[in-house]
Amino acid sequence: MAFVVMGCLAAFQCGYAQRHFAKVRGTMVSSSVSYHRGSKGGGSYRRDVEYSYPCGLSICDSRDMAVSSMAVQTLGASESYDWVAKHPAGSSIDVYVDPNNPRHSALEVEPSSGVVMALTFPMIHAIVGLTLVLGTLGLPSGLIGRLVWRSWLAVGLLGLLVALYAGISMGVLALVYGIYFGLGFGTSWLIKRGKLKGRTLLRSGSTN
């Protein structure tokens, strides 16, 4: 749940930055790649940067790659080193600056793959899982059925609006939400036809 909330917050921040941050030319002070080992094995590569840019009548410095840590694009080893090679110390780079707070800046304002996953896939599993659990328990079908349908649709539409605001590509949205609605309708059809154990939750014509 925390992952989804953080993803939604990061998505709003990305959307706001794309619409309102001003793009200025900055200078890369330093750029390097570091490897961070995970607690359960494996690890990830991180681009460590420092850059300067004009902010008002002075020069500001920043180490922020994106508007939030979750919004940082995850790159592999070769991609990370290629990025650093293209942006060495002393090179010019585009910097996105918050006009209301010039010391808040970022080099990337597009949603990362982590933000996309936070907005979509957990919702798919959560809603389909809820439908399965309620159907298996055999709870009363009328009121509960309507609540499940409405909450399922509301969460899906909310996620879609947040994703659109964040600037996630329509191709990704079409794929993910096609799977989302396909699984939802498929699960509900199985429950309705009695293919899953338990009483039908969304039976047509049911009463409270």
N, C-alpha and C positions, 0 to 999 in steps of 0.2 A: 504494500500500500504506500509506504514511504517513497519507494522508487517511482510510482506513478505520480504522486504529488510533486516530487522534485522535478520529474519530467515535464509536467504541466507548467510549473513555475519557470523552468528554463525555456520552454516553448514561448511563453508570453514575453520573456525577456528578449528572445531572439526576434520575435515579431515586432516588438517595440523598437529595438535597435535598427532593424531594417527600414522602418518607417520614419524614425525621428533622429537617429544619430547622423552627424555630419561627417563626411569623408574628407580627410586632410592628408597631406603627404608628410610622413614621418621618416625618421632615420633609424635603422637598426643599429643598436649599440653592441649587442652580442647575441649569438644564436648557437645552440648546441643541442645534442640529443642525449638523453639519459634513459637508462633502463631501470624499471621498477618491478621487482619480483613480488608476485601475489602471495597472500598468506596460505593459499591452498595449491601452490604450485603454479607454474606459468608466470607470465609477467606481461608488461606493456612498455612501449616506447613513448617517451614524452619529449616534446619540443620545448626547451627552456629558452625563453627570449627576454630581452630587455630592449626597449626602444624609446625614442624621444619624439615629441611632436609639439607643434605650437598650440598653446592654449591661452587665448587672450594676448596679453603683452609679455608673457613669459613662456618658458619651455617646460613641459611636463615629461616625466619619465614613468614608464609602466612596465610590468612584467605579465600583464593579463593577455592571454591568447584569445579568450572568448568572454562573453558577457557573464558566464557562470562556468564553474568547473565541469558540470555535466554537459555543457554545450560545446566543449572542446572536441574537435574532430579527431577520432582515433585513427592513427595511421600505423602501418607496419614499419619494419625496420628500414627497408629500402626507400619507402615513401617519405619517412621522417628525415632520413639523411639527404634525400633529393631536395626536400623543401628547404632544409638548412643551407644546402649548397647554393640554392637560388636566392637566398636572402642572407648573405654574409654580413659581417659587421661593416658599417659604413654605407650599405646600400639603402635606396629609398624604398618605402613600403607604404601601402594604404593603411590608414588608421581611422577607425570609426569612433567618433567622440560624442558623448552625451552633451548636448548644448546646455542642459540645465545643470550639469555637473561636469565641467571640462576635465576633471581628473579621473573620470570614469571612461575608460576606453577599451577597445578590443580590436584584434586583427581579423577575427572571424565573427560573423553575425548569423550565418546560416545554421539551422538545427543540425545537430550531430546525429549519427545513427542511434546513439543511446537515447536521445530525446524521442526519436521516431518510435523506438521500441516501447518506451515508457508510455506513449500516447495510445498505442494500438494493441500489441500482443497481450499484455496483462489483462486488458479489458475483455479480450476474446475469451481467455481461459476463465476469468472470473464470472462472466455472465453465463456462458455455457455451463460451467460447473454449478452455478446457482440453480439453473433450470433443471439440471440432472438431479441435484440433491433434493429439491422440492418435489420433483416428480416421483423419485424413489420413496420418499417418506410418505407419500400418499396424503398430503394435506388437502383441505377443501379446495376445489378447483376454481370456483367463481371469482371471489375477491382476490385471492392470491394469484390466480392466473392473470388477471388484469394488471395487478401491480407488477408482476414479473415482466409482462410485455411492455408496459409503459416505462419501467425503469430501464429495461434493456434498450429500448429505442432512445430514451433520453440520454443515457450514457454514451451511446453510439454517436448521436448527433452532437453532444457536447465535445466529445473527442474530435469529431470532424471539424467543428468550428475552431477549436484550439489549434489543430494542425494547419488549417487554412491560414489562420492569423500568423502562424509561425513561418509560413512560406514553404511548407513541405510540398514537393512536386506532386502534381495531379496523378502522374503515373504510379507513384508509390501509394498514394491514397486509394486509387482505384483498385490496386492489387490487394492491399491490406483490408479495406472495407468490403471488397468482394468476398474475401475469405470470412470476414467477420459476420456479415449477414448470411452467407451461405451456411456456416456452421450453426448459426442461431436458428434459421428456418429448418435446417436438417434435423437438429436436435428436437425442436418442437414437433416436427412431423413424426419423428419416431415415438415421442411420448404420446402424441395424439392417436397413433395407430396401435399403441400397445406393444411396440417392439422393445420398449424398455420396461423393466420391472417397476411395479407400483401403479398407483392410480393415475389417470390422465389429469394433468394440471390444466391444460389449455383446451379442454373439451368444449366444442361449440355448443351453445345453448345451455350451459351449466348455470346453476343458480347459486346464490350465496348460501 
